[in-house]
Amino acid sequence: MNVTEALQTRRSVRGYRNEPVPHDVLREMFSVAQHAPSWCNIQPWRVVVTSGEATVRLTQALAEAATSTAPSPDFPWPGDYPEPYNTHRRACGKALYDAMGVARGDSVGRQAAWMANYAAFGAPHVAMVSVDRRIGPYAMLDLGCWLQSLMLAAVERGVSCCAQACLSTHPDAVRAMLSIPADEGLVFGIAIGYEDGAVAANGCRTTRAPVEGNVRFVE
């Protein structure tokens, strides 16, 4: 598999088999991602990867926090999405709920789908990603490069992922369990495992705009 194939086949997986990824495969993925570029080579990503009972404890703590306290992420989400971003966002949501067979007015189904996020969709591993708060916004560019590198390394090895901002919405619960320092802000989590093809959500497919929608070539 080459890089182009990995980019074109990678997708967010929202349902996993109860089968852990071997430790040597996990370590290899994260070792490859260490080669991601970063500003002045500062390598700002800080990651804690859970397996087994640690994953169970983490997702249980997140589910409890999500049902008992309001979200309070270290880095707030956007308040709204101007066009054309809102159109892309809404199309993504529609594709996902259509794949799951959850109607727009099905409040129970939508709540269950939302809470599945906090269970990391049943993934056997969760990676929680944080960054030193003192570095500033340029570190987020580095985290994006690192995340893409990790996901492509996963695809190459037949491992599935889903990057999840919602796993960072209750940072106190995560920080207490995983001993993440207070000066590190949680940015996102990543569900990691092997795809369960029987999960309806995994039938979701999103589209991409033509390159002209994002890129101008000037001569």
GISULWO-V369860 format. One record per residue. N is the residue number from 1. SS is DSSP state (2 for helix, 1 for strand, 0 for the rest). PSI is psi in whole degrees, 0 to 359 (999 if undefined). NEAR is the number of other C-alpha atoms within 8 Angstrom. Layout:
N|SS|PSI|NEAR / N|SS|PSI|NEAR
//
This chain:
1|0|129|5 / 2|0|177|5 / 3|2|318|7 / 4|2|316|6 / 5|2|319|8 / 6|2|319|12 / 7|2|320|8 / 8|2|339|6 / 9|2|342|7 / 10|0|139|9 / 11|0|164|7 / 12|1|124|8 / 13|0|130|11 / 14|0|41|11 / 15|0|126|13 / 16|1|150|14 / 17|0|155|10 / 18|0|67|7 / 19|0|112|7 / 20|0|151|10 / 21|0|130|11 / 22|0|142|6 / 23|2|322|6 / 24|2|330|6 / 25|2|316|9 / 26|2|311|9 / 27|2|322|8 / 28|2|316|8 / 29|2|310|11 / 30|2|331|9 / 31|2|318|8 / 32|2|317|10 / 33|2|340|12 / 34|0|343|8 / 35|0|4|6 / 36|0|145|9 / 37|0|154|9 / 38|0|159|12 / 39|2|117|9 / 40|2|25|4 / 41|2|37|6 / 42|0|340|6 / 43|0|63|9 / 44|0|351|10 / 45|0|135|10 / 46|1|126|7 / 47|1|137|8 / 48|1|125|8 / 49|1|125|8 / 50|1|153|9 / 51|0|160|10 / 52|2|229|9 / 53|2|332|6 / 54|2|322|8 / 55|2|317|12 / 56|2|313|8 / 57|2|319|8 / 58|2|311|10 / 59|2|327|11 / 60|2|318|9 / 61|2|320|10 / 62|2|318|14 / 63|2|319|11 / 64|2|316|8 / 65|2|321|10 / 66|2|333|11 / 67|2|355|6 / 68|2|342|6 / 69|0|157|6 / 70|0|149|5 / 71|0|142|7 / 72|0|66|8 / 73|0|151|11 / 74|0|330|10 / 75|0|104|7 / 76|0|147|6 / 77|0|162|5 / 78|0|143|5 / 79|0|324|4 / 80|0|170|4 / 81|0|105|7 / 82|0|165|6 / 83|0|149|6 / 84|0|6|6 / 85|2|324|8 / 86|2|326|9 / 87|2|315|8 / 88|2|317|8 / 89|2|314|8 / 90|2|322|8 / 91|2|322|9 / 92|2|313|9 / 93|2|318|8 / 94|2|317|8 / 95|2|320|11 / 96|2|311|11 / 97|2|327|11 / 98|2|317|10 / 99|2|324|12 / 100|2|348|10 / 101|0|28|7 / 102|0|116|10 / 103|0|159|8 / 104|0|323|5 / 105|0|4|4 / 106|0|86|8 / 107|2|325|7 / 108|2|314|6 / 109|2|321|9 / 110|2|323|9 / 111|2|319|8 / 112|2|320|8 / 113|2|321|8 / 114|2|317|8 / 115|2|336|9 / 116|2|334|10 / 117|2|317|11 / 118|2|345|13 / 119|0|6|12 / 120|2|32|13 / 121|2|27|11 / 122|2|14|10 / 123|0|144|15 / 124|0|345|15 / 125|1|144|14 / 126|1|132|14 / 127|1|121|12 / 128|1|127|13 / 129|1|129|13 / 130|1|170|12 / 131|1|147|12 / 132|1|124|9 / 133|0|338|8 / 134|0|345|5 / 135|0|323|7 / 136|0|187|7 / 137|0|335|6 / 138|2|334|8 / 139|2|332|12 / 140|2|327|8 / 141|2|318|9 / 142|2|319|15 / 143|2|324|10 / 144|2|317|8 / 145|2|318|11 / 146|2|316|13 / 147|2|313|9 / 148|2|319|8 / 149|2|316|11 / 150|2|315|12 / 151|2|323|11 / 152|2|322|12 / 153|2|324|11 / 154|2|313|12 / 155|2|317|12 / 156|2|331|9 / 157|0|9|7 / 158|0|19|7 / 159|0|142|12 / 160|1|157|14 / 161|1|162|13 / 162|1|114|11 / 163|1|130|9 / 164|1|112|11 / 165|2|328|9 / 166|2|337|9 / 167|2|349|13 / 168|2|8|15 / 169|0|346|10 / 170|0|68|13 / 171|2|330|11 / 172|2|320|6 / 173|2|320|10 / 174|2|315|13 / 175|2|319|11 / 176|2|320|8 / 177|2|321|7 / 178|2|7|7 / 179|0|46|6 / 180|0|126|8 / 181|0|151|6 / 182|0|334|6 / 183|0|1|7 / 184|1|121|10 / 185|1|133|11 / 186|1|134|13 / 187|1|314|11 / 188|1|170|13 / 189|1|166|14 / 190|1|121|13 / 191|1|136|15 / 192|1|132|13 / 193|1|200|15 / 194|0|132|13 / 195|1|138|11 / 196|0|105|9 / 197|0|346|7 / 198|0|348|5 / 199|0|124|10 / 200|2|324|10 / 201|2|334|12 / 202|2|357|12 / 203|2|357|8 / 204|0|135|11 / 205|0|132|6 / 206|0|163|7 / 207|0|169|4 / 208|0|143|4 / 209|0|154|7 / 210|0|156|6 / 211|2|329|6 / 212|2|340|7 / 213|2|344|6 / 214|0|340|7 / 215|0|134|6 / 216|0|133|5 / 217|0|123|4 / 218|0|131|3 / 219|0|999|2
//
